[in-house]
Amino acid sequence: MRYPNLFKPLQLNQLTLRNRIVSTAHAEVYAEPGGLPGDRYIRYYEEKAKGGVGLAICGGSSPVSMDSPQGWWKSVNLTTDKVIDPLSRLAEAMHRHGAKIMIQATHMGRRNAYHGEHWPHLVTPSGVREPVHRGNAKIIEVEEIKRIIKDFAAAAIRVKSAGMDGIEISAAHQQLIDQFWSPRTNFRTDEWGGSFENRLRFGIEVLKSVREAVGRDFCVGLRMCGDEFHENGIDHEHAKEIAQAMEATGLIDYISVVGSGADTHNTLVNCMPPMALPPEPFVHLAAGIKSVLKLPVMHAQSIRDAGQAERLLANGMIDLVGMTRAQIADPHMVIKIRDGREDEIKQCVGANYCIDRQYNGLDVLCVQNAATSREATMPHVIEKSRGPKRKVVVVGAGPAGLEAARVARSRGHDVVLFEKNAEVGGQIMIAAKAPQREQMAGIVRWFDMETKRLGVDRRLGVAADEKMIMAEKPDIIVLATGGHSYTEEVPGWGVAEGLAVSAWDILNGKVEPKQNVLVYDGISTHAGSGVADFLASRGSKVEIVTPDVKVADDVGGTTFPIFYRRLYAQGAVLTPNYWLDRVYEEGDKKIAVLRNEYTEELEERAVDQVVVENGTRPNDELYWKLKNESVNHGQVDVNKLFASEAQPCLSEELGNGRFLLFRVGDCISMHNIHGAIYDALRLVKDF
């Protein structure tokens, strides 16, 4: 076997795991009202079980107490007996496919927001506010400490009663247990603070109560931080001492180690390392803790492929490999590794679309897999069509067109894919040119390989026109012609006259960067900050201006800090709350006229170059030429589309010049990568 360590079973208490691959706890944001797992939640995890995972730990940060709100991220509510039945259905689903299932339990302490749900007064050892969630909290009282310890035990009983395989207690990411541990947040002088032993007391009492509640034969794990990366916090040597003390209690069956605290915007980004960080950046922390323990050690942070995982296991650095985002990208990853089909794995690229959505209170979705968490309606494995074989012509090989071609071919149709460029990928390939965003190209690499493997007739370097398309005698035409840089929105920017240039032209190398550059970002997504970083990294002095309340305002919480780290380090100036009204020339300088959003006052900047990033405008010329010739006039039945049902027009008699016409992606209006792929999948799956 190519990966003997990866597929070696492991015993945790009474559990035998079929392999060493784990889907570790994360907040899914799928729970039903009241914090109960529903059909969507169960299907999401069951797909990973079908895909071969050894152990899944669900319910990241599931609360045990009502004064630790869960509604913000729709986690599982362990405070009520109502959770037992849905957890039981989840356990049954996982066990049907040979996987084990545990759940994470916690009290968030100050790492929360009080204004919602029960409007609680948050609690923390010493009343220290948490910056990221603006978690104003009271100093926890001894009576509350004892109540919460009992709440952990009650939650554990519910988990065991549901037939789950174990419970993981969270003392990571600056939640209540590690708020007691950390000298950064615990200034108490009573028996719950001060000395090392006193700071550990709360966590140990929690473990005692949990173990007493579930008995010796139930798996209990502990997740902890290997280094908070704060001068006044838990460092690695301190974390090793804590781990040894936890092992010495004899109350736990494994320890899961992660790197970094999570109570500031800058440290939060480390917890779910994006593509800008190196692979497995904190595995040394897990290995350091394993070196002083006998218990199995789990680690999960940016371990994305089987080669990485096998190496870490073979070298004895860890015992269990968390590959969580990897299985969000491809829940069938494990069986593909097992069966020697690694080239078919949709590999996580670290875009962090999943986690960034979660931190906005939105359901976790994958940037490149539109079926993840939509298992009830969207297929991970495309089945052959039982209807007539069609001739499908797809125009445009960006993410929407590639997905349309892939799915149509998987359905058994003859597919021709036209792309005007010499390579596939569309705007993704432009985005991948920004510093530390190169891995975005991995999304394209998978589609490139799949469309080749499936036998799609790819016509690259061909700008298809109406005549060429109709020469293929199509039954169905899917236009995925994308968009163009929308620099014409404000004529005063002067792009047509050469007074300003598009971000695309800078990234594509069509225009050379100049010394003193103003970047105007009208949409505050990744693109504007990416081109500013691109320019700064090539020596330009950069000011990035946006009308939004902050630069990169629409970039998620685990991604915008990377841009800020890099831009500030390179001396860039970040200027929010200003519109770019116009650009004019004065001598050899470009004068950018800026207008304050709130005062309407004007300011001017004299620069060498103005770069505009303003999103996209649809390339829809082909659509308007073909629309009236098509049977459906280019229309979709939105009620059927949004219900994930087949388009009624697919039952029409096609051929002999009769064809259906559809659009997907940015050639309709500007969406993101996930939106483009979802457009294609939900439409084409029924061809």
ABEGO torsion letter per residue (X at the ends): XABAAAABBBBBEABBBABABBBBBBBAGABBBGGBBBAAAAAAAAAAAAAGBABBBBGBGBBABAABBAAAAGBBBAABAAAAAAAAAAAAAAAAAGBBBBBBBBBAEABBBABEEAGBBBBBAAGBBBAAAGBBBBBBBAAAAAAAAAAAAAAAAAAAAAGBAEBBBBABGGBAAAAAABAAABABABAABGBAAAAAAAAAAAAAAAAAAAEAABBBBBBBBABAGBAABBBAAAAAAAAAAAAAAGABABBBBBBEBAABAAAAAAABBBAABBBGAAAAAAAAAAAABABBBBBBBGBABAAAAAAAAAAGABABBBBAAAAAABAAAAAAAAAGAAAABBBBAGAGAAAAAAAAGBBBBBAABAABGAAAABBABBBBBABBBBBBBBBEABAAAAAAAAAAAAAGBBBBBBBABABBGEAAAAAAABBGAAAAAAAAAAAAAAAAAAGBBBBBGBBBBAAAAAAAGBABBBBBAEBBBBAAABAAAGAAAGABBBAAAAAAGABBBBABBBBBBAAGBAAAAAAAAAAAAAGBBBBBBBABABBGAABBAAAAAAAAAAAAAAGBBBBBGBBBABBBBBEABBBBBBBBAAAGBBBBBBBABBBBBAEBBBBAAAAAAAAAABAAGGBBBAAAAAAGBBBAAAABBBEGGBBBBBBBEAAABBBBAAAAAAAAAAAAAAX
